[in-house]
Amino acid sequence: MDLHITTLAERPELADALGRMPDTWPEFVLEDIVGWANFGRIAVEFPQYVLVATDPDGTVVARAYSVPFELNAPGREELPVGGWDRVLLWAFSDLRRGRTPDTVSAIEITVATGHHGKGFSGRMLAALRENARRLGFGEVVAPVRPSGKHLRAALPMEEYARLTRAEDGLPEDPWLRVHVRAGGVVDSVAPVSMTVSGTLAQWREWTGLPFDTEGPVEVPGALVPVHCSPAHGYAVYAEPNVWVRHRV
């Protein structure tokens, strides 16, 4: 399919359609407090770092969000163990303080429901890399959410991220494989990249599961088990992601 990929800064009239694009994110992922407070600000304050793809009919079929930040600031210099949450906080803190960014982080690359399996994610990744290069950056980093990890929730992410295929040595995970094929290098695991906490009633609403037993609960779409504590009335999900670095 012929895709037309532009920045949101170039086509601000697509902002509403971008937000309404149907996707397959699990409901509980949307309850991350850092994301809830900051994700919507990206399109407003960093539109030149937001990519939108439309099909020949003008329908939005994919999107890519990224943010600029200063990685080589005092006290940083390494990709954060706090992953997705931390880089969002850094980006908006740097914007507020007037710091000069030196790195771009991918935040989300999503393909619309019904359009998976067409290679759109790889094309959006390539476009995101090219957009960062055009804006004068030398590196894109990505806190990758491996697409197959939810099928092996009990396996530690450190082990999963290093699994490779015998035939070509590429990552076993499909989304990590796309990044490596594009020139990315697996750097490290961010063990607390996103954190979602809630009452047992909230988790039942988000997942349809009973959440009535102490200990780990495997939830569809979760990359690791959710810790459930009925005695204290809450459950917590700490999602690990995999940092991938792209020189551009």
Disulfide bonds with the S-S distance in Angstrom:
none
